[in-house]
Amino acid sequence: MDLTGKVAIITGGANGIGREISKTLASYGAIVVVNYHSSSDKANQLIEELKNHGLTAYAIKADIGNYGDAERLVKETIEKFGKVDILVNNAGITADTLILRMKETDFDQVIEVNLKGTWNCCKHVAKIMTKQRSGKIINISSVVGIMGNVGQTNYSAAKAGIIGLTKSLARELAKRNICVNAIAPGFIETKMTAVLSEDIKQMYLASIPLERLGKPSDVSNLVVFLSSSLSDYITGQVINCDGGLLMC
Ligand code: NAP
């Protein structure tokens, strides 16, 4: 899999799964544009690290939930590198609690970043990729967008929304040689899941046939495949990356 010279935007690319995606895509030769929102130190440190390995990387601060910010993210990428070959919509947040306790703002913020943020970036990148007549869009959903989860009515709605968005956009852009797919990770060890209690982690572990929690690299390896020409005949799909947690 060779991504030499491909320009990739990774939203939320400085932390967790996104950081691993940025590093892995860069290691396969892609020019990576690392979007971040609050983690400027981590983003800059990652850019330095990649540059020290002779790789090309650039950081752009943007709140992807904001339409204008997402537009600027794509515009700045074009100004700097002239094209966008790969968009990985990875940025996401949680605000978990039972619906009886959930505030309206918990719902709105999670939808704004996870779902509208994905739509915002797709919208601005689609214009570019349509002109290019090529592109790969990879949206990070979640298994809970398929199976639901207690305490995540906001998050699972957003992640299910990403699946609908992915399928509709795949149909819209197929004629222009643009593939749009989603990845549904299960339980991946990052800051997002570090807050869960040991009991909950053990409960997940018991239901994972491969008997381990996921690593960010489990997701980033799949992103590389979906970014490469080896996946040119795959579009509109949701691929679970969950150790067999959900089989459907
Ligand atoms: P994480 O470590 O908490 O990282 C979240 C990332 O999202 C950070 O890089 C953060 O950037 C970025 N972000 C948040 N709000 C943003 C905004 N408004 N604009 C731009 N970036 C923003 O989470 P993770 O576990 O790596 O999750 C990555 C993705 O995988 C998410 O979409 C998540 O829902 C999904 N996922 C994770 C798991 C899991 O088990 N970990 C399972 C299924 C799906 P800053 O730090 O710069 O603010």
Residues whose N, C-alpha, C, O or C-beta is under 5 A from the ligand:
A	BS01	NAP	G12 G13 A14 N15 G16 I17 G18 Y36 H37 S38 S39 A62 D63 I64 G65 N90 A91 G92 I93 V113 I140 S141 S142 P185 G186 F187 I188 T190 K191 M192 T193
